Amino acid sequence: MEDIIKINGYGGDFMNNPSVADLACSGMIGQIVTTRGTLHAVREMGKVTFVILRKRDGLLQCVLTEEDGIDVPVMASALEVTGVLQANEKAPGGCEIRLSGLRVLSHADRTLPVAIGKKRMNVTLEKNLDLRPVTLRNLRERAKFRIQMGICEGFRNYLTAQHFTEIHTPKLSARSAEGGANIFKLDYFHHPAVLAQSPQFYKQMMVGVFERVYEIGPVFRAEKHNTKRHLNEYTSLDFEMGFIDSFYDIMAMETGVLEAIMTNLKENYAPELAALDITSLPRTDNIPSVRFDRAKELVSEKYDRPIRNPYDLEPEEEALIGRYFKEEYDADFVFITHYPSKKRPFYAMDDPADETFTLSFDCLFRGLEITTGGQRIHQKDELLAKIEKKGMTSEGMEAYLLAFECGMPPHGGLGIGLERLTMQLIGEDNVRETTLFPRDMTRLTP
């Protein structure tokens, strides 16, 4: 029948819309090529005009002269250009197109509200976020989220190679995994429900199925914080693994994850690192670890800072711990172990040597907590005792507890905050800078 069209698998797009890298490596220097992109910048140099296209992998320089009789359209218009491909070491990507034709695929309706063609836009954070659909077109802004892709890619590839199974857990739940008041509550067909604070219950249950699992997904915290490090929705890189000997196995796995992430960025994201002026990546070999109480003592002694809160680390303490281990060990990451039980959820295993502490840890990166993890309780009677000790109820946990009734191996896991990790890696000082569309106490759009 004439109205039936068969679609074959996509085998590459050089002929349809070659990237900058495609053109540079095509062996077609001196030949006529056609490609598409968005008008990113125009530079008039006397009788010569450079038309800069923004493409998925960078910028492509096109050249025209007055004699060509080609009009340059409005900035941000979508274009198809044709011309002779020429080598030029000074051009982005090492090549350029001497234009012979230009076709407008879509006109921009207005001038851009911000100059995205500059390396740094020099706008306030609020304006950056308000104009996100446009400001993300800036190459430096765009590079941040390509780096995030590389982080997730390294995380996923390493754990897959370690025989983890990727899972996708619900974000609507009947109750929270963490407890506390920082829960977004909602009506679910006339039943009370919450947005998931973490995939904790589900990934623990899946240890009994797959033994090793991981997930990359959103989590929601109704925390009334308005700081540079907090979000109400963020992306968590989670994994959980069974048949561990201790929580040090979890720390060793995270060390491998961090090494894989940095290797992946170095090998595959050089243009993005250059766009962000990152010349070296943090060290991930031999990450030091120190007990929570000892870490407090070390920074108190060296920096003459009194210990005010014996149960948690204050932001200033985290920063000083990062400084201490950089100065003493040249370490960018440090594990802080044996957090007080008072500040850990019910499923965290207490230290048999002293039950006021847990077999859990945080990982600090350049003085900021990016990871919380540890060994979990794997016996049902111990879980129930801990729930009672914390003044909680097991109502609504029936499915979770069923997994433990039917046998669970010793296990543990962690969650890494993607936006915080990115923020520290690229040297930003506000987590909103490394969040695609941030959600905080005052921002629900765009």
Secondary structure, 3 states (H helix, E strand, C coil): CCCCCCCCCCCCCCCCCCCHHHHHCCCCCCCEEEEEEEEEEEEEECCEEEEEEEECCEEEEEEEEHHHCCCCCCCCCEEEEEEEEEECCCCHHHEEEEEEEEEEEECCCCCCCCCCCCCCCCCCHHHHHHCHHHHCCCHHHHHHHHHHHHHHHHHHHHHHHCCCEECCCCCEECCCCCCCCCCCEEEECCEEEEECCCCHHHHHHHHHHHCEEEEEEEEECCCCCCCCCCCCEEEEEEEEEECCCCHHHHHHHHHHHHHHHHHHHHHHCHHHHHHCCCCCCCCCCCCCEEEHHHHHHHHHHHHCCCCCCCCCCCHHHHHHHHHHHHHHHCCCEEEEECCEHHHCCCCECEECCEEEEECEEEEEECCEEEEEEEEECCCHHHHHHHHHHCCCCCCCCHHHHHHHHCCCCCEEEEEEEHHHHHHHHHCCCCHHHHCCCCCECCECCC
